[in-house]
């Protein structure tokens, strides 16, 4: 079994452990309701992201996807 020849100095020990410190999460407050949220994430309390409602945005996206799918099916039927 290997045994260290010399004692590890305080400086060497602490230098090795310098990356082990815990870092607190960065948080921001919601622009709409003021709740604490992670940066670049939607607020789950009021369902907004950067002051815009997510649900209305999702409805718009779903409607545009349906339009595109309808166009594609019409084009396939014509061929």
Secondary structure, DSSP 8 states (H G I E B T S, - for coil): ----SS---HHHHHHHGGG-------EEE-TTT--EEETTS-BTTTTEETTEEHHHHHHHHHHHHHHHHHHHHHHHHH-
